[in-house]
């Protein structure tokens, strides 16, 4: 029996997209012990998945806290215990899907004889036994993870993302949605992400909310983290939208997505979840273009390339974000409504 460790420590959107490796590995090695190493936030998204044998949590935040408090003996004991635990698993295959020095270091520390990295850099390439170059010009969601699956002998023509929820997550989602005053169906808005150039404009979100409530008779529910509460409050001003930003766990938020009639979002993990759950989804891309195609027949990507796009982390427009201005609220609503009716 193979003992396999997938390493994707952070970036929730990438963890969602890389989750397609779980059924791929299970198909290739049905009796394998399959584990995943992630930081706490990412680990929480995986812990309800019955197709994973184990989710290991890298307590990075705890170690940073101990270091900041100068509690060095406790830090050393915690690090040593984690290393012992990792090595005791005796993994023979490690897949470093992050390709950074921090993830490659953990791959090497496992002692596994086979360590495969995707686009390994920062020196982590020297810690791998094999490094795969990510595919170029593959427009499909999770293309680099598909390529890894194919390298391992799996047919990844279809590569379904694999997110699992517990009944407690669904119950928390239902309670939160109804507690916010939502009667009937809801659509999810996922407007928040880490970089301002990936955001859409507040007035357009409010316009879109008006369309859904007045014309479709469904309530927009805004999801996000604790830091997004103030911005979410602005989006709900003078609209029928409600905000659950910062009020739910990550998996409960995922359950709100799974129970939605539709989702509209920017390049963020919650948007990718819409496709994972086969919820009618409209993804608004501009400065980034993580994919143009998904395996979901009810997902559409809106992306109009300009001369400067995708600029990723280096916008050249002086904060105008011209690419995102191409997405008009009326058009977004019309497309989402058509997907809802088709579904």
C-alpha positions in Angstrom: 0.0 0.0 0.0 1.4 3.4 -0.9 1.5 6.1 1.7 1.0 9.4 -0.1 1.2 13.0 1.2 -0.2 16.0 -0.7 1.3 19.3 0.4 -0.6 22.5 -0.3 -0.2 24.6 2.8 -2.1 27.8 2.0 -4.0 29.8 -0.7 -7.5 28.6 -0.2 -8.4 28.9 -3.8 -5.6 26.7 -4.8 -6.5 24.1 -2.2 -10.0 24.1 -3.7 -8.6 23.5 -7.2 -6.0 21.0 -6.0 -8.7 19.0 -4.3 -9.3 17.2 -7.6 -6.1 15.2 -6.7 -8.0 13.4 -4.0 -10.3 11.3 -6.2 -7.5 11.1 -8.8 -5.1 9.5 -6.3 -7.9 7.3 -4.9 -8.6 6.0 -8.4 -5.0 5.3 -9.1 -4.2 3.7 -5.7 -7.6 2.6 -4.1 -5.9 1.1 -1.0 -3.4 3.9 -0.4 -3.1 6.0 2.7 -3.7 9.5 1.5 -2.9 12.5 3.7 -2.8 16.2 3.2 -0.6 18.8 4.9 -1.9 22.3 5.2 -2.0 25.3 7.5 -5.1 25.5 9.8 -7.4 27.4 7.5 -6.8 25.1 4.5 -6.9 22.0 6.8 -10.4 23.0 8.0 -11.7 22.9 4.4 -10.4 19.3 4.0 -11.2 17.7 7.4 -14.7 16.5 6.5 -13.5 14.7 3.3 -14.0 10.9 3.8 -11.7 10.2 0.8 -8.7 11.5 2.8 -7.3 9.3 5.4 -5.6 12.1 7.3 -5.3 15.9 7.3 -2.1 17.1 9.0 -2.0 20.6 10.3 1.1 22.7 10.2 0.8 25.0 13.3 2.7 27.9 11.7 0.7 30.6 13.5 1.3 29.0 16.8 5.0 28.8 16.2 5.1 32.5 15.1 3.3 33.3 18.4 5.7 31.4 20.5 8.6 33.0 18.7 7.1 36.5 19.2 6.7 35.8 22.9 10.3 34.5 23.0 9.1 31.1 24.4 11.9 29.4 22.6 12.0 26.1 24.6 8.3 25.5 23.9 8.8 26.4 20.2 11.7 23.9 19.9 9.6 21.2 21.5 6.7 21.8 19.3 8.8 21.8 16.1 10.6 18.6 17.1 7.3 16.9 17.9 5.8 17.9 14.5 8.9 16.6 12.7 8.7 13.3 14.5 5.1 13.0 13.7 5.7 13.7 10.0 8.5 11.2 9.7 6.6 8.5 11.7 4.0 8.4 8.9 6.7 6.9 6.6 5.3 8.4 3.4 6.9 7.0 0.2 5.4 9.5 -2.2 5.1 13.3 -1.5 3.5 15.7 -3.9 4.5 19.3 -3.3 1.8 21.2 -5.2 2.9 24.6 -3.8 6.5 24.6 -5.1 7.9 26.9 -2.5 10.8 26.5 -0.1 8.5 26.1 2.9 6.5 23.3 1.3 9.5 21.7 -0.3 11.3 21.6 3.1 8.4 19.7 4.6 8.5 17.3 1.7 12.2 16.6 2.2 11.8 16.3 6.0 9.3 13.4 5.5 12.2 11.3 4.2 10.0 10.0 1.4 11.9 8.4 -1.4 9.8 10.0 -4.2 9.1 13.7 -4.0 7.4 15.4 -7.0 7.1 19.2 -7.1 5.1 21.4 -9.4 7.1 24.4 -10.7 9.4 24.2 -7.7 11.4 27.3 -7.0 13.1 29.3 -4.2 15.6 26.4 -4.0 12.9 23.8 -3.3 13.7 22.2 -6.7 16.8 20.8 -5.1 14.7 19.1 -2.5 12.6 17.1 -5.0 13.4 13.9 -6.9 11.3 15.2 -9.8 9.9 18.6 -10.8 7.1 19.1 -13.3 6.7 22.2 -15.4 3.1 23.5 -15.3 1.4 23.3 -18.6 1.2 26.4 -20.8 -1.9 27.6 -22.5 -4.2 25.1 -20.8 -7.4 27.1 -20.0 -8.9 24.5 -17.7 -9.3 25.0 -14.0 -6.6 23.4 -11.9 -4.5 22.7 -15.0 -1.2 22.2 -13.1 -2.9 19.7 -10.8 -4.4 17.9 -13.7 -1.0 17.6 -15.3 0.3 16.1 -12.1 -2.5 13.5 -12.0 -1.7 12.6 -15.6 2.0 12.3 -14.8 0.9 9.7 -12.1 -1.1 7.7 -14.7 -4.6 9.1 -14.1 -6.9 10.2 -16.9 -7.6 13.8 -15.9 -9.8 14.7 -18.8 -12.4 15.3 -16.2 -10.9 16.5 -12.9 -13.8 17.1 -10.4 -12.8 19.2 -7.4 -13.6 17.3 -4.2 -15.0 19.3 -1.4 -16.9 17.6 1.4 -19.2 19.1 4.1 -20.5 17.7 7.4 -24.1 17.9 8.4 -23.1 20.4 11.1 -21.8 22.7 8.3 -25.0 22.5 6.4 -27.1 23.1 9.6 -24.9 26.2 10.5 -25.4 27.5 7.0 -29.2 27.1 7.1 -29.4 28.7 10.5 -27.2 31.7 9.5 -29.1 32.3 6.2 -32.5 32.1 7.9 -31.3 34.1 10.9 -30.3 36.9 8.5 -33.9 37.2 7.4 -33.6 35.4 4.1 -36.9 33.8 3.1 -36.7 31.5 0.1 -33.8 31.2 -2.2 -30.5 33.0 -2.0 -27.6 33.8 -4.4 -24.1 34.2 -3.1 -21.9 37.2 -3.8 -18.2 36.6 -3.3 -16.7 40.1 -3.7 -13.6 40.0 -1.5 -10.1 38.8 -2.1 -6.5 39.7 -1.2 -5.7 42.2 -3.9 -7.7 45.4 -4.8 -7.0 44.9 -8.6 -9.1 41.7 -8.4 -12.1 43.5 -6.9 -15.3 44.6 -8.7 -16.8 48.0 -7.9 -19.2 48.5 -5.0 -21.8 50.4 -7.0 -22.0 47.5 -9.4 -22.5 45.0 -6.7 -25.3 47.1 -5.3 -26.8 47.4 -8.8 -26.6 43.6 -9.2 -28.2 43.1 -5.8 -31.1 45.2 -6.9 -31.6 43.1 -10.0 -31.7 39.8 -8.1 -34.1 41.0 -5.4 -36.5 42.9 -7.7 -36.5 40.8 -10.8 -35.5 37.3 -9.7 -37.0 37.4 -6.2 -33.9 35.9 -4.6 -31.8 37.5 -1.8 -28.1 38.2 -2.3 -26.0 36.9 0.6 -22.5 38.4 0.9 -19.8 36.1 2.1 -16.3 37.0 3.3 -14.0 37.0 6.3 -13.8 39.1 9.4 -11.8 41.8 7.7 -14.5 42.2 5.1 -17.3 43.2 7.4 -17.1 46.9 6.9 -16.9 46.6 3.1 -19.8 44.1 3.2 -21.9 46.6 5.2 -21.4 49.2 2.4 -22.6 46.7 -0.2 -25.8 46.0 1.7 -26.6 49.7 2.2 -29.9 50.5 0.4 -30.2 47.0 -1.0 -32.0 43.8 -0.1 -28.7 42.0 0.3 -27.6 40.6 3.6 -24.1 40.1 4.9 -22.7 37.0 6.6 -19.1 38.2 6.2 -17.0 37.2 9.2 -19.9 35.3 10.8 -19.3 31.7 9.6 -16.6 29.1 9.6 -15.0 28.4 6.3 -16.9 25.1 5.8 -20.2 26.8 6.9 -19.5 29.4 4.2 -18.9 26.6 1.7 -22.3 25.2 2.7 -24.0 28.5 2.1 -22.4 28.3 -1.4 -23.6 24.7 -1.9 -27.1 25.7 -1.0 -27.3 28.8 -3.3 -29.3 29.2 -6.5 -26.3 30.9 -8.0 -23.0 32.6 -7.2 -21.2 35.7 -8.6 -17.7 36.3 -7.5 -14.2 37.5 -8.2 -11.0 35.4 -8.2 -11.4 34.0 -4.8 -11.8 30.6 -3.1 -15.6 30.9 -2.7 -16.0 31.5 -6.4 -14.1 28.3 -7.2 -16.3 26.5 -4.7 -19.4 27.4 -6.8 -18.0 25.4 -9.6 -16.9 22.6 -7.3 -20.5 22.3 -6.0 -22.0 22.7 -9.5 -23.8 25.8 -8.5 -24.5 28.2 -11.4 -21.5 30.5 -11.1 -20.3 33.6 -12.9 -16.6 34.4 -12.3 -15.4 37.9 -12.8 -11.7 38.0 -13.8 -9.4 40.8 -15.0 -6.0 41.2 -13.5 -5.8 37.5 -13.0 -7.1 34.6 -15.1 -6.6 31.4 -13.3 -8.7 29.5 -15.8 -11.3 30.0 -18.6 -12.9 26.6 -18.6 -14.3 24.4 -15.8 -15.8 20.9 -15.7 -19.1 22.5 -14.5 -21.6 23.1 -17.3 -23.2 26.0 -15.2 -20.0 28.0 -14.7 -19.1 31.0 -17.0 -15.9 33.0 -16.8 -16.2 36.7 -17.8 -12.8 37.8 -18.9 -12.0 40.5 -21.5 -8.2 40.7 -22.1 -6.7 44.1 -22.5 -3.2 44.9 -23.7 -2.0 44.8 -20.1 -3.9 41.8 -18.8 -3.5 39.6 -16.9 -1.2 41.9 -14.9 -1.4 39.8 -11.8 0.4 41.6 -9.0 1.7 44.5 -11.1 -1.2 46.6 -12.3 -0.3 49.2 -14.9 -3.5 51.2 -14.9 -2.8 53.5 -11.9 -5.7 52.1 -9.9 -8.4 52.5 -12.6 -8.7 48.7 -13.0 -10.0 49.0 -16.6 -10.3 45.3 -17.1 -12.9 44.9 -14.3 -14.8 47.9 -15.5 -15.7 45.9 -18.6 -18.0 43.8 -16.5 -21.4 45.6 -16.4 -23.9 44.7 -13.8 -26.8 44.3 -16.3 -24.7 41.8 -18.3 -23.6 39.9 -15.2 -27.2 39.6 -14.1 -28.5 38.5 -17.4 -25.8 35.8 -17.7 -26.4 34.5 -14.1 -30.1 34.5 -14.6 -29.8 32.4 -17.8 -27.6 29.9 -15.9 -30.1 29.7 -13.1 -32.9 28.9 -15.6 -30.8 26.3 -17.4 -30.0 24.6 -14.1 
